Amino acid sequence: MDNLKKTALFEVYDDFGAKVVDYSGWALPVEFEGIIPEHESVRKDAGIFDVSHMGEIEVKGEKSEDFIQYIATNDISKLKDNQVMYSFMCYPDGGIVDDLLIYKFSSKHFLLVVNASNTEKDYQWLVENNIYDVDIDNTSSQYAQFAVQGPKAQKILQRMTDYDLSSIKFFFSKKDIYIDGVNVLISRTGYTGEDGFEIYLSPNDAPKLWKSILSQGKVDGIKPIGLGARDTLRFEASLPLYGNEISKEITPLEAGFGFFVKLGKENFIGKDKLVKEKAEGSNRKLIGFEMLDRGIPRHGYPVIYKDEEIGVVTTGYYSPTLKKNIGLALIKSNTVNMDGEIQIAIRKKTKRAKVISKKFYTKNYKK
């Protein structure tokens, strides 16, 4: 662990029984109590995640809005101050540089929250494409980040602040809120399919607030949550993970996220390729499936249809909520349709599965 990067909470992980692993060069907890009880805690009550490894990049300057429009596939022109938007950044060939949250504080100041393993790559991409001469700073070391997710998240945090958290609408943020006396940036966003908040704060304050939220929320069943349950939760809600459902080799349209690609806006990196793909149709598509035979589909397993390998599993798990083995797979278009039967090659044995909707779990966002 000595050579791994560590968040401000590393020293307190042991106090909560964390099992720490190497995750993209970071020493992070994969689980505390266990993936299934942690998963169920977030669905029923609440959980707190240390996501301080995520990257933060700030963009400032007169032309900041023009620059964000140029590098993002989504349309930020109608964003209000303190609103948040999900988007992709694409390469000219339509492959995805990264997916990110865009926080607009003003037309001259944005915060981009990016995947931990992509932070340096994203920063370099932004600098290389800085045609509007804006100021771009990788401020990741200045932030710790928690996610407090679950149906009781607001109730727990509300006890710790005088600010009316119900006034923060879905995908909006608020600066300079005090949670248990700690100054934070807070947003009603998350990555689990549940209502909840993401909290940005100074790393110096992170251990104190982490312990305080767990103590204050104990009566409501809050638990610390590791990377394992984070992945099963986001997967059930069909939220993509970079390197699985999206990547440099996969376009947003292939992955079924065309809603976040506004082909009608003036210009952005990758637009020409994505307009062409939209007109001609994608060669691949992302599907959901349910196992008919026993076996858990894992990332990378081949998908077979009529004796032809047509794609690959991007994510697969036993779903703690649905109590069955399900998966997502990227396959050739025009092969199999909804309710069609496919096979998953699991350890050199083929297992039957059925194509189902990707909407495995109905999201419980408060809008």
C-alpha positions in Angstrom: 0.0 0.0 0.0 3.0 2.3 0.5 3.2 3.2 -3.2 -0.5 3.9 -3.6 -2.2 7.3 -3.5 -4.4 7.8 -0.4 -7.4 9.9 0.4 -7.6 12.0 3.6 -9.6 9.1 5.2 -7.0 6.4 4.8 -6.0 6.6 8.4 -9.6 6.1 9.7 -10.5 3.2 7.3 -9.4 0.6 9.9 -11.7 2.1 12.5 -14.6 1.0 10.4 -13.3 -2.5 9.3 -12.4 -1.6 5.8 -10.8 -4.1 3.4 -8.5 -1.9 1.4 -7.4 -2.7 -2.2 -5.4 -1.1 -5.1 -8.0 0.7 -7.2 -6.4 2.4 -10.2 -3.4 3.4 -8.1 -5.5 4.4 -5.1 -5.7 2.6 -1.7 -9.5 2.5 -1.3 -12.0 0.3 0.7 -13.6 -2.3 -1.5 -16.0 -3.2 1.4 -16.5 -2.7 5.1 -19.3 -5.0 6.3 -19.8 -6.8 3.0 -21.1 -5.9 -0.5 -24.6 -7.1 -0.1 -25.4 -5.6 3.3 -23.9 -2.3 2.2 -25.8 -2.4 -1.0 -29.1 -3.1 0.8 -28.3 -0.3 3.4 -28.2 2.3 0.6 -31.4 1.0 -1.0 -33.3 1.0 2.3 -31.6 3.6 4.6 -28.4 5.4 3.7 -24.7 5.0 3.0 -21.7 7.2 2.9 -18.9 6.7 0.3 -15.4 8.1 0.3 -15.0 9.2 -3.3 -12.2 11.6 -2.7 -10.2 10.0 -5.4 -12.4 11.6 -8.1 -10.7 14.4 -10.1 -11.7 18.1 -9.9 -10.7 20.5 -12.7 -11.7 24.1 -12.6 -12.2 26.3 -15.6 -12.2 30.1 -15.3 -12.2 33.0 -17.7 -14.3 35.2 -20.0 -14.8 32.4 -22.6 -15.3 29.5 -20.1 -18.9 28.8 -21.3 -17.8 28.7 -25.0 -15.0 26.4 -24.0 -17.2 24.0 -22.1 -19.6 23.9 -25.0 -16.8 23.0 -27.3 -15.4 20.1 -25.2 -18.8 18.7 -24.0 -21.4 16.7 -25.9 -24.3 18.0 -23.8 -25.7 21.6 -24.2 -24.8 23.8 -21.3 -26.2 27.0 -22.8 -29.4 26.8 -20.6 -27.6 25.9 -17.4 -28.4 28.2 -14.5 -25.8 29.3 -12.0 -25.2 26.4 -9.5 -26.8 23.9 -11.7 -25.0 20.6 -12.6 -25.1 18.7 -15.8 -23.9 15.2 -16.9 -22.0 15.0 -20.1 -19.3 13.2 -22.2 -16.1 14.6 -23.6 -15.4 12.9 -27.0 -12.5 12.4 -29.3 -12.9 13.5 -33.0 -13.7 9.9 -33.9 -16.6 9.8 -31.3 -14.9 7.7 -28.8 -15.2 8.9 -25.2 -12.4 10.7 -23.4 -14.4 10.6 -20.2 -17.9 11.2 -18.6 -18.1 14.0 -16.2 -20.3 16.3 -14.0 -20.2 20.0 -15.0 -20.9 22.4 -12.2 -21.7 25.9 -13.4 -21.0 28.6 -10.7 -21.1 31.4 -13.3 -20.5 31.8 -17.0 -16.9 32.4 -16.1 -16.4 29.7 -13.6 -17.0 25.9 -13.9 -16.0 22.8 -11.9 -15.5 19.6 -13.8 -15.7 16.4 -11.8 -14.0 13.5 -13.7 -13.1 9.9 -13.1 -10.1 9.3 -10.9 -8.1 7.2 -13.3 -8.7 9.7 -16.1 -7.9 12.9 -14.3 -4.5 13.6 -15.7 -5.5 12.5 -19.2 -8.6 14.7 -19.0 -6.6 17.7 -17.8 -4.1 17.3 -20.7 -7.0 16.9 -23.2 -8.6 20.1 -21.9 -5.2 22.0 -22.1 -4.6 20.7 -25.7 -8.0 21.9 -26.8 -8.0 25.2 -25.0 -8.8 27.3 -28.1 -10.6 29.9 -26.0 -7.6 30.7 -23.8 -9.3 30.0 -20.5 -7.6 29.1 -17.2 -7.6 25.4 -16.5 -6.4 24.1 -13.1 -6.3 20.5 -11.8 -7.5 21.3 -8.2 -8.1 17.6 -7.2 -5.7 17.8 -4.2 -7.8 20.6 -2.7 -10.9 18.5 -2.4 -12.1 15.5 -0.4 -15.5 14.2 -1.6 -18.2 12.1 0.1 -21.4 10.8 -1.4 -24.3 10.3 1.1 -26.9 8.3 -0.7 -30.2 6.6 0.2 -33.8 7.5 1.1 -32.7 8.8 4.6 -29.7 10.8 3.3 -31.5 14.2 3.5 -33.0 13.4 6.9 -29.5 12.6 8.3 -27.7 15.6 6.9 -30.5 18.0 7.8 -29.9 17.3 11.5 -26.4 18.6 11.0 -27.1 21.9 9.2 -29.3 25.0 9.5 -29.6 25.2 5.7 -32.9 23.8 4.3 -31.5 21.0 2.1 -34.9 20.4 0.5 -34.3 23.7 -1.3 -31.5 22.0 -3.3 -33.2 20.6 -6.3 -32.1 17.6 -8.4 -28.7 18.4 -10.1 -28.3 21.7 -8.4 -25.5 22.7 -5.9 -24.9 25.1 -3.1 -21.6 26.6 -1.9 -20.6 27.6 1.6 -23.1 25.3 3.4 -22.0 24.2 6.9 -22.5 20.6 7.8 -21.6 20.1 11.5 -19.6 23.3 11.3 -17.6 22.3 8.2 -17.8 24.5 5.1 -18.8 22.4 2.1 -20.0 22.5 -1.5 -23.0 20.2 -1.7 -25.1 19.0 -4.6 -28.1 16.7 -5.0 -26.3 14.3 -7.3 -25.1 10.7 -7.0 -24.2 7.4 -8.6 -26.5 4.9 -7.0 -30.0 5.5 -8.4 -31.1 6.8 -5.0 -31.8 10.3 -3.7 -28.8 11.8 -2.0 -25.9 14.3 -2.0 -22.3 14.7 -3.0 -20.2 16.8 -0.6 -16.9 18.5 -1.5 -14.8 19.8 1.4 -11.2 20.4 2.5 -9.2 17.2 3.0 -8.3 18.6 6.4 -11.9 18.4 7.5 -12.7 15.0 6.0 -12.0 12.6 8.9 -14.0 14.7 11.3 -17.0 15.0 9.1 -16.9 11.4 8.0 -17.0 10.2 11.6 -19.7 12.8 12.5 -22.1 11.8 9.7 -21.7 8.1 10.6 -22.3 8.9 14.3 -25.3 11.2 13.6 -26.8 8.9 11.1 -26.4 5.7 13.1 -30.0 5.8 14.4 -31.2 5.8 10.8 -29.0 2.9 9.7 -26.3 4.7 7.7 -23.2 2.6 7.0 -19.8 3.2 5.3 -19.9 1.8 1.8 -17.0 0.4 -0.3 -16.3 0.3 -4.0 -17.9 -3.1 -4.3 -21.4 -2.0 -3.4 -20.8 1.3 -5.3 -20.5 -0.8 -8.5 -23.5 -3.0 -7.9 -25.6 0.0 -7.1 -24.7 2.0 -10.2 -25.0 -1.1 -12.3 -28.5 -1.9 -11.2 -29.4 1.7 -12.0 -27.8 1.3 -15.5 -25.3 4.1 -14.8 -22.2 3.6 -16.9 -18.6 3.0 -15.7 -15.7 4.2 -17.8 -13.8 1.2 -19.0 -16.9 -0.9 -19.0 -19.9 0.6 -20.8 -18.0 3.5 -22.2 -14.4 4.0 -23.3 -12.1 5.4 -26.0 -13.4 2.6 -28.3 -17.1 3.1 -27.6 -19.2 6.1 -28.6 -22.1 7.5 -26.5 -24.6 6.5 -29.2 -23.4 2.9 -29.1 -23.7 2.8 -25.4 -27.3 4.1 -25.6 -26.6 7.5 -24.1 -27.7 9.7 -27.0 -29.8 11.9 -24.6 -26.5 13.4 -23.4 -25.3 14.2 -27.0 -26.9 17.3 -28.4 -26.2 17.0 -32.1 -28.2 20.3 -32.8 -25.8 22.6 -31.0 -23.3 24.6 -33.0 -20.1 22.6 -32.5 -18.2 20.3 -30.2 -15.4 17.8 -30.5 -16.7 14.6 -32.1 -19.8 16.2 -33.5 -19.2 15.3 -37.2 -18.6 11.6 -36.4 -21.6 11.3 -34.1 -23.9 13.1 -36.6 -22.8 10.5 -39.2 -23.3 7.6 -36.8 -26.8 8.9 -35.9 -27.7 9.1 -39.6 -26.3 5.7 -40.6 -27.1 3.8 -37.3 -24.6 2.4 -34.8 -22.7 -0.8 -35.5 -23.1 -1.9 -31.9 -25.6 -1.5 -29.1 -25.7 -1.9 -25.3 -28.2 -4.5 -24.1 -29.4 -5.8 -20.7 -29.7 -9.5 -20.1 -30.8 -12.0 -17.4 -29.2 -15.3 -16.9 -31.5 -18.3 -17.5 -28.8 -20.8 -16.5 -26.8 -20.7 -13.3 -23.6 -18.5 -13.5 -22.6 -15.0 -12.9 -21.6 -13.0 -16.1 -18.4 -11.0 -15.6 -16.8 -8.1 -17.5 -15.1 -9.4 -20.6 -17.0 -12.6 -21.1 -18.0 -13.3 -24.8 -21.7 -13.1 -25.9 -22.8 -15.7 -28.4 -25.8 -15.7 -30.7 -26.5 -18.5 -33.2 -22.9 -19.8 -32.8 -21.4 -16.4 -33.6 -19.6 -14.3 -31.1 -21.5 -11.0 -31.3 -20.1 -9.0 -28.4 -18.8 -8.9 -24.8 -20.2 -8.5 -21.3 -19.4 -5.0 -20.0 -20.7 -5.5 -16.4 -22.4 -8.5 -14.7 -23.3 -9.3 -11.2 -25.7 -11.0 -8.9 -28.2 -8.2 -8.3 -28.8 -7.9 -4.5 -32.1 -6.0 -5.2 -33.5 -8.3 -8.0 -32.1 -11.5 -6.5 -30.9 -12.8 -9.9 -27.8 -12.7 -12.1 -28.0 -9.9 -14.7 -25.6 -8.1 -17.0 -25.0 -5.4 -19.6 -23.3 -6.3 -22.9 -22.1 -4.4 -26.0 -23.1 -6.4 -29.0 -23.4 -6.1 -32.8 -26.5 -4.3 -33.9 -29.2 -6.1 -35.9 -28.5 -9.4 -34.3 -30.7 -10.2 -31.3 -33.7 -8.2 -30.0 -35.7 -7.9 -26.8 -36.6 -11.3 -25.2 -34.2 -13.0 -27.6 -32.0 -15.8 -26.2 -28.2 -15.4 -26.2 -25.4 -17.4 -24.6 -22.7 -16.1 -22.3 -19.3 -18.0 -22.3 -18.5 -18.5 -18.7 -15.2 -20.3 -18.1 -15.4 -22.0 -21.5 -18.9 -23.2 -20.9 -21.9 -21.5 -22.6 -24.8 -20.5 -20.4 -28.2 -19.4 -21.6 -29.4 -15.8 -21.0 -32.4 -13.7 -22.2 -32.2 -10.1 -23.5 -34.2 -7.8 -21.2 -34.6 -4.0 -20.6 -31.5 -2.2 -19.2 -33.8 -0.5 -16.7 -33.1 -3.1 -14.0 -34.0 -0.7 -11.2 -36.3 2.3 -11.1 -34.3 5.3 -9.9 -35.6 7.0 -6.7 -34.4 10.5 -7.4 -36.1 13.5 -5.7 -36.9 15.9 -8.5 
